[in-house]
Amino acid sequence: MRRGFLKNANTSKTKNSEVPTIQDSLAGLKIAGGIEIHGQPLDLGDRIRSDQAPIVCTLPPNAKPDEPVSVCLIWPETKELLQNTQGFPQPLRPQLNEATYRVGESPGKGMGLFAARDLKQGDFILSERALLLTTLSLPLPHSRFAEGASQSDGRVVVPATFNSLDDFERHMKTLVDQMRPVNREAFMSLTVARPHTTDGSGPIHGRIRTNGCSISNLRPGPPGQWKGSDGQYGAILEKISRLNHSCSPNTQSHFDKASLSHSLFAVRDIAVGEELTNNYPPLLDSALQREWSLKSYGIVCRCEACLDPRTSDPRRRRLNNLAPNPAQWILDPRLPDDLIVKQCLEQILLIEKEKLHASRTLYMALSILLIAHVCLGDAKQASFCAARLQRVTWVPYVEKVKLGELLDPASPAYAKRRLWRTRIDRAKAARLFDSHECVVRAFSEFIDPLAFPLVEA
């Protein structure tokens, strides 16, 4: 989970997300199961048509009085997306009977989360809905068309008296005012990073910029349709937003549309009392790039990777540049049989050295390593990979791979996988790769096609 959208004081800078669309701006969309989302379009005057304006609503719409809810500002496209999400709204994932975390003071960092017991890699820690879920971009007002522009191309000049930070703060106050009192108190108790107290953000916008967690894939549209932060959302959460930064974090979270919630997991073993951490800038950035990004939060990181960039930076750069290509390897007999295995093992070793288990690269390396052993017909090694990959619980697609049936090297499930022995059986590989659709299906049995796109030749 990244907070990269906080790098710029401009409200147009934010992370990706997707949002449901509505054809009637006054809400009342039918959701799967007969549930309706009720809401009102945000009053933006003549900046945008009311049926295209973002919608103020509280989700889930059928929540019980004691059920956690999120006050939301979502685009119509997001509303439509939620409407088409199977099972929406699902209940929150049940919390464990034994406490997994506690909130406490982190020296020099304010409040933080700490492990209340020993945690193993893949352990579920907590699940929660955001106090606030909001788009991070609002349409700008205009007073006249730009010189040489026509009404059809829509290029306008923003009035010189307009202050985008004040405007965003005012509209965010509308949302905060709609929160339950206990949620409003929790939101206002969150820390505001020092840079966000002096850049004109305001008390609400400052909390969004300091504590916002980015969500991707919430505003669907054709590639390139949403510019800048137009397609981005931020979620401000009571607990997960309190996670302090680490360049080698020990937790990772994922957002689930069906329950409109974030779930937090341990990405490696964590000892009782150890602080739970998350990364703000991208994990594979250089120390200098991370230093620049963290200035937005007033953070000067003193971790091992930042103090010794001569050792850390080359490792992270190598990890970023390694790109095993199992599809090419399957088809090209000139490539060594162990090429993909060596590349993936190198990635995993670098991850261990840099403690980058939270990086998406771990999921990719283990998935492709599993694919390589399957293609070689090595069920014994593949079963070891399946067991390791099964612990990467913070990547939802892992559940779809049915790894349980691959834990036994003698399982007949191996022979049923389309990629089985395709590196050995050239004729089988040729038949498989004769159809792009078949190739995508074959790889999708092991790895998320959105994370590992296969370009048709």
N, C-alpha and C positions, 0 to 999 in steps of 0.2 A: 504494500500500500504506500503510495507516494503522496506527498503534499506539495508537489512541484508547482501547482498553480499559484502558490503564494509568493513567487519570486518577484512579482511586479505589482506596484500599488494600483495600477490600472485594473478596473474590474473586469476588463476583457481578457485578462490572463488567468487561466484556470485549467483544470484537467478535464478529461473526456468523460462523457456519460451519455446515456440515451434516455429519452422521455416519451410517454404515451401521447398520441394526438387525439383531438376531439373535434367533432364537426360542429357541435353546439357548444359555444363558449360557456354556457351556464351549467356545464357539467351534467351529471346524470347519466354517464356512460354505463352501459351494462358490462359488468365484469364477469369472467368465468364463474359460474355458479350462481348467477343472478344478482351479484353484488353491484351496487352503483357507486361510482365516485362522484361526490358532490363537491362543487367548488365554484369560485367566481373568478373571472379574468381580472388580472391586476390592472388597476386604473392607470394607464399610461397616456391618457389624453389622445391626441391625434398622431402619436408616434407609430401606432400599429393598429390594425383592425382588431376589434374585440374578439373575433373568432380565431385570431392567430396569436393572441396575447398569452403569456404564461398564466397558469391557473393556480390560485391559492386554494389549498385543500389540506385536510387532515387524513392521513392514511395509517392503518387500513380504515376504510369507511365504516365498517361494522364493528369496530373495536368495543370491547366491554369497558366499563369504567375503570377497572384496575389493569387493563391491558396496555402495554407500551404503545405509543403512537408517535408519528412524525408529522410535524407541520411542514408542508411542502410548497415549493414554487416550481411548477413543472410545465414544460411546453406541451402543447396539444399532442405532438408526436410521441411524447413519453407516455401520456395518458393512454393513447392507443396501444402502445407497446405493452403496458401493464394489463390492459384489457385482454390482450391476446396471450398473456403468460399463463400457461396451464396451472390451474390450482390457486391462482391469486385470489385472495391473500392467504398464504399459509401461516400457521402459527409459528412463533419463535421456536428455535431449537431448545429443548429442555435444558436447564442448567443442571450441573452435577450436584449430588447431595453433599459431597465434600468440597469445601472451598478450594478453588484453584489459584486465587489471586487476592491481594488486598491493596487498598489505596493508602499511600503513605508519602512522607516527605523524602524527596531525593536531593541530597546535598548539592547546592548550587544550581538546581534545575527546577525547583518548585515541587509540585505534587507529581507522583508517578505511580505505576503499578508494579507490584512485587509478587513473586511466586509464593503462594501460601503452603505449598508442598512440593516435593520433587516432581518434575514433569518430564515425560519422555517425548522424544521426537514424534510429532503427529498428534499429541494430546490436545483435545478440545479444551479451551480455557473459558471462553464466554461468548455469548451472542446478545446483541442489542440492536434496537432500532435507533435511528438518528433522532436527536432532539429537533434538528433542522436539516432538511434536504432541499437544496436550492440550486437553480441555475446561477451561473456566475457571470452572466452577460445579459444586459437589458438593452433594448433599442434606444438609440440616442435621439433627442429631439432635433428638429431642424427649423431654421428660419427662412432659408431660401435655397435654391438650387445652385450648385457650383457653377462657376463660369464655364460656358460651353456645354453644360449638361442639359439634357432634356428630361421631361417628367418621366419618360419611359425608362431611362437608365437609372434613375433613382439616386444619383450622386448629389449629396446635399452638404451644406455647411452647418455645423453645429454652432448655436449662438455662443458668442464669446463669454456671456455671463453664466453659462451652464457649468456646474461642477459635478462631474460624474461620481466622485466619492460621496458628496453630500446626497446626491440623488439615490445612490445605491443604499446608503445608510437609512434614508427615510423609508424606502420600500422594505428593507429588512426589518425595520421596527414594526411594520404592519404584521409581519410574520411572527415575530417574537411576542407581540401583544396577544396573539391567538393561542399561544402555548398554554398548557395547563400550568397553574402556579408553581407546582413542584418542578416541572420541566424548565420553566423560565428561570427559576432560582438556580438550577443546575447549570443552565447555559451561561448565566451571568457570573457563575463562580469559576468558570474556566479562565485560565491565564491569558493575558494579551502580551505577546512578545514586545519588547521595548521599541523596536523599529516601527511597530504598528500603532504605537501611541503617539508618534510624532509625525506621521506621514499624511495626516488628514483622514485616516480611515474611519474614525468614529468608534465608539465602544462596541457596537454590534458587528460592524464590518471588520473591525480589528480582531474580534474573536473568531470570525469566520476565516480570516486569512491566517491566523495563528494555528487554529485547531482543525481546519477543514481537511477531510480525507477525500481524495478524488475517486470518482466512480466513472467507469467507461461503459460504452455501449448502451446508453440510456436514451439517446436521441437519434433514432434511425433516420437515414437519408442517403441519397446517392453519394458516392465518393466525392469529396471536395465541396459538398454543399454547405457545410458549417465551417465558417472561418474563425480563427482565433479561439475564443472561449465560447462561441455560440453553441457548441455541442457539448459543453462541459458542465459537470455538476460537482458540488461539494456537500459532504455530509459531516455534520458536527455532532459528535457522540459524547455521552456523559463520561464513559470510561475509556474507550479505545482512543479518543482524542487526547487523553492524558499520557499516552505512551511517549516517553522521551526518545530522542534520536540516538541511533548508533550506526556507524558505518559497517558494522557486522551484527545486525540485529538478530534477536533470538525468537521473534514471533513474526507471523504474517497473517493477514486477514483476507477474507474474500466477501464480496457483496452478493447477496442472493435476491433476485427480483421477486420471486414468488412470495417470500416472507418479508421483503423490504427490510432486510437486516444484514448486519455485518457479523461474521463469526471469526473469532481469533484462535490461532493454533500455535503450538510450540514447534519451531522448525528444527530444533535440536534439543538435546537433553538440557534441562534447566534445574539448578539446585534450589532448594527451598531458601527463600530470602533474597534470591538474585532478582535484580530489577528486570522487568519485561521491557523490551525496546523494539523500536520500529525505525525504518529508514525514512528520511524526508527527501533528500535528492536521490537520483538514480544510483544504485549500488556500484555499477561498473564505471562511474565517472572517476576521473583522476582526483587526487587529493586537492589540487588547486581548484578544480571545478566544484568539488564538494564544499570547499572553503567559501567560494563565492556564493553558492546557493544558500548556505547556512547563515550568511549575513542577514538574510531576510527574517531570520528568527532571533538574531542577536546571539547566535551560538558560535563559540570557538571550540571546535572539537579537538580533544587531546587523546584520541584513541591511538592504538598501536599503528593502524594503517595511515593515519594522518601524520603521526610523528616520524614515521619511517617510509616516506613515499618512494624512496629509491628501491625498496624491496617490494612494497605493495603495488605501486602503479604498474610495473611490468606484468605482474601476475594478473591484475584485473584487465589490463589491455589484452593480454593473451587470451584470457577467458572470453572477452568480448569478440575477439577476432576468430576464434575457433568456430567453425561451422560445419560439423559433420553432415554429409549429404548421402544418406543411405540409398536414395533412389538411383543416383548416378553410380554408386558402388555396386548395387545389385546388377546393373546392366553392363558394366565395364569390366571384363575379365582381366584387363591389364592392371587393375588396382589390386593391391595386396588383400588377401582374405581378412587379415586382422586390422585393416586400416581404420574402420569405424570404431572397433573395440578400443584401439589405442587412443584415438581422439577423445572418445567419451571418458575413458579412464583418466586421461590427462585433465579433462575438465573437472571431474570429480575430485581429483587430488588438489587442484588449485582452489576449488570451493572449500575443501577441508582446511587448507592452509590459511585462507583469508576469512574463514568462518562466514561464508556467503550462502548458507543454506536457504536463506530467504529469497535468494535470487531465482528468477524463473529458469535460469540455466540449469539448476539442479534437476528440476522436473524434465527439461528437455534432454539432458545428458542421460538420465536413467531410462527415459522412454526410448531413446534411440539406441542405447546399449541393449535394451531388451529386444528391440527390433533386429539388431545385428545378430544376436545369438539365435533368434528364431529363424532368420534367413539362412544361418549356417547349420540349422538343424541341431543345435546344441541345447537340448531341453534342460540339462543340469544347470548350466550357467544362466540360462534364461529364468529358471525358477528362483535363483538367488536375486536376480534383478527385480523380478516381480515382487519378492518379499520386501526389498528396499523401497521400491516405488509405492508399495501399498501404504507406507508411512508418510507419504507426501500428501496428507489429508487436506491441506489448505488449497490444493488445486482441485476444484470440483470434478473435472473430467476424469480424474483417477478412478472414481467410483463407476464410471461407465465402461471401463476396460475389462471388468470381470477378472481381476487379477487372482482372485481366490482359486479359480480353476487351473491356474498356471503354477501354483505353488508345488505341485507334485510333478517331478520330471517325467513320470510315467503316464501322466494324464493324457487321454485321447483328445483333449481340447487343443493340444498343440497342432496336430495334423489337420484340424478344422480351420485354423487360421490361414488366411489367403497367402500370407508371406512365408509360410513354413517352407524352408529349404529352397527358397527362390534364388539364393546365391549359388547353390549347388546344382539345382535343376534348371538349366538354361532354357529349356523348352517351356517349362512352366512359367518362368519369368517373362519370356517373350509373349506368351499368351496373356498374362496379366497386364503387361504394359501396352498391349494393343488397344486398350480402352482407358482413357483418362479417368472415367467414372469408376472403373474397377480399381484403379490404383488408389484413388481417394478413399474408397471403401476399405481397401486393404490396410492402408496406414491408419485410418480412423479406428481400427480395432485396437490400436495401441496408443495413439497420440491425438490430441486435440487438433483438428484440421485448421482451426483459426490460429493456433499457435505455431503450426508448422504447415504453411500453405504450400501446395504442390502446383507449380505453374505448368500448364499444358504446353507441350512442345509444339 
